[in-house]
Amino acid sequence: MASWQNNNRAHACLWLFEMWHHDRRDAKFTPSGQWSTDFLIRSAAGESAAMRKGKAQTHVEMLDGAFINLYRAQYEDGVDRDTALAAMLAVLNDRDKKLEDLGEPVDANYRFLGEI
């Protein structure tokens, strides 16, 4: 896995979205990488698996919309929306994963402005 880096455009855009989405505008990049997937999708203790799955699905759709429409990213060659969403869902559905883990499929599936 690529390390969580603020000079990686995919990681920076992901962090900016999450910082805004969770109204944590004072959050620093490095410690934010440790935010849990429960925090990211706003999962509560005792929640059903179906509810958690629904929240994760909603969250990846918001991320995809922000990346494509706000940050003007494009899908990498050979990647489509379904592939990108599925890769992010795999991370968000794992309670042991963190925001920095979500950076890997975001970087692998989206090409952000300024990336070569």
N, C-alpha and C positions, 0 to 999 in steps of 0.2 A: 504494500500500500504506500502511495506517495504520502509524505508527511504533510501535515496541516501547515500551509505557508501563506502568509499574507501577500506575498508577491505572485501568487498563483491566482490569475483572474477568476477562475471558476470558484475557488475557495473564498475569495474576497466577496464575490457577488452572492454566494450562498450565505456567508456570514452577515452581510448587509441586510439581506432579506429577513433572516431570522431575528436579527437585532431589532429591525423595524416591526416585524410581525409580533414579537413578544414585548414590545415597548421597553426594550432594555438598551436605550440609546447610549448609555454610559458603559456598556459592556466592551471589554477589551478583546481583541482577536484571539490571542492564545488561550486564555482560560475558557473562552466561549466554546472552543473546540471540544470541551469535555461535557457540554450540555447533553443530557440523556435523550434518547428517542422519546421516552415518556413525556419529557418537558416539551420537546419539539412539537409533538402532535397533541399536547395537552391531555394526555391520558391520565385518568384518575384510578386510584387503588380500588380494586373490586369491580372494575369495569369488565364487561363481557368481551370475549375475543372478537365477536362480530362488531361491537362498537369500536374497539381499538382498530380493527381492520378498516372500518369506514372512515375513521379519523385520519389514518395513514393515507388512504386513497385521496381524500379531500386535500390533504397537505401536499402530496406530490403533484396534484393538478394545479394547486396555487403556485408551487415552485416552478413548474413548467411554464405556466402563464407569465410569471415574472421574468424568467430567463429569456423567453422568446419575445415578449411584448415590451417589457421594460428595459431589459439589458441588451436587447437586440441580438441575442445569441442565435445560433443555428445548430441543427443537429449535425454531429460529425458524419462523415461519409459512411454510408451503410447503416446508419441509425435512424429510426423513426420514433415518433412520439410514444408508441406502445413499448418499444424497447427501453427508452429512457425512463418511462414511468415504472416499468417492472424492476429495473435496476435500483431505483431509489426506494421502491416499496420493499424490496428484499432487506434493505438496511433498516428502514423505519419499522418493520414488523419484528425486528430483533431487539429485545429489551436490553441486551448487553452492548449494543452499539451506541456510538456518540455522534455528535455533529461532525467531527473530523472524519469519521468513517463514511458519512454521507458525501463528503467532498470527493471521494474516489469515483463513484458512478457519475457525479455531476461533471467532473473533469473529463471522464472518459467518453461521455455521450453528448456534451455540448461544446461548441466552439464559440467563445465570447469575442466581442470586438477587440481587436488588437492582438489576438493570439495568432501565432504563425502556424 
